[in-house]
Amino acid sequence: MTAFFIGVLGAFAVVAPLCIGAIMGWKAHAAYTAHLEALQPPPPEQEPPSAEQMRRFMEDQEAFEAMLHYSPETAYGLTGDPLRDIAGKE
């Protein structure tokens, strides 16, 4: 019977600090994330893009689309003049 109580006290001596450490870690993590959020500057205001930026963006998108549709037929010149196809001229 004495061995049983010693075993219970030993288990308690291991489990209690483990639980206390887990709770302290949980609370410390919450305080740390709150501290990090307080240090972060507010996000800058987003300005709408200008007409020049929109024009450049649309040109980039068209160039990207042309690159995506580039095929082996275009590379080997089987579909006509590849430079005219890319330039969009007939």
C-alpha positions as CSV (number, residue, x, y, z in Angstrom):
1,M,0.0,0.0,0.0
2,T,2.9,2.3,0.8
3,A,4.4,1.6,-2.7
4,F,1.0,2.6,-4.3
5,F,1.0,6.0,-2.5
6,I,4.7,6.6,-3.4
7,G,3.8,5.8,-7.0
8,V,0.8,8.3,-7.0
9,L,3.1,11.0,-5.5
10,G,5.7,10.3,-8.1
11,A,3.2,10.5,-10.9
12,F,1.8,13.7,-9.4
13,A,5.4,15.1,-9.1
14,V,5.8,14.5,-12.9
15,V,2.4,15.4,-14.2
16,A,1.8,18.6,-12.2
17,P,5.0,20.5,-13.4
18,L,4.2,19.3,-16.9
19,C,0.7,20.8,-16.8
20,I,2.0,24.0,-15.2
21,G,4.7,24.3,-17.9
22,A,2.1,23.8,-20.6
23,I,-0.2,26.5,-19.2
24,M,2.7,28.9,-18.7
25,G,3.8,28.3,-22.3
26,W,0.3,28.9,-23.6
27,K,0.0,32.1,-21.7
28,A,3.5,33.3,-22.7
29,H,2.7,32.6,-26.4
30,A,-0.5,34.6,-26.2
31,A,1.4,37.5,-24.6
32,Y,4.3,37.2,-27.2
33,T,1.9,37.3,-30.2
34,A,0.1,40.3,-28.7
35,H,3.4,42.1,-28.2
36,L,4.4,41.3,-31.8
37,E,1.1,42.6,-33.2
38,A,1.5,45.8,-31.2
39,L,5.0,46.4,-32.7
40,Q,3.8,46.0,-36.3
41,P,3.2,49.3,-38.1
42,P,-0.2,49.8,-39.7
43,P,-0.4,48.7,-43.3
44,P,0.2,51.6,-45.8
45,E,-2.7,53.1,-47.7
46,Q,-3.1,51.6,-51.1
47,E,-3.3,54.1,-53.9
48,P,-5.3,53.2,-57.1
49,P,-3.0,52.5,-60.0
50,S,-2.4,55.3,-62.5
51,A,-3.3,55.1,-66.1
52,E,0.3,54.5,-67.1
53,Q,0.6,51.7,-64.6
54,M,-2.6,50.1,-65.9
55,R,-1.4,50.4,-69.5
56,R,1.9,48.7,-68.6
57,F,0.1,46.0,-66.7
58,M,-2.2,45.2,-69.6
59,E,0.8,45.1,-72.0
60,D,2.6,42.7,-69.6
61,Q,-0.5,40.5,-69.5
62,E,-0.8,40.4,-73.3
63,A,2.9,39.5,-73.6
64,F,2.5,36.8,-71.0
65,E,-0.5,35.4,-72.8
66,A,1.5,35.3,-76.1
67,M,4.3,33.5,-74.3
68,L,1.8,30.9,-72.9
69,H,0.4,30.2,-76.4
70,Y,3.8,29.8,-77.9
71,S,3.8,26.2,-79.3
72,P,6.2,24.0,-81.2
73,E,4.3,24.7,-84.4
74,T,5.1,28.4,-83.9
75,A,8.7,27.7,-83.0
76,Y,9.3,25.6,-86.2
77,G,7.4,28.1,-88.4
78,L,4.6,25.7,-89.3
79,T,1.8,28.1,-88.7
80,G,3.0,31.0,-91.0
81,D,5.3,33.8,-90.1
82,P,5.8,33.5,-86.3
83,L,7.0,37.1,-85.9
84,R,3.8,38.4,-87.5
85,D,1.7,36.0,-85.3
86,I,3.4,37.4,-82.2
87,A,3.2,41.0,-83.3
88,G,-0.5,40.5,-84.3
89,K,0.0,41.8,-87.8
90,E,-1.2,39.9,-90.9
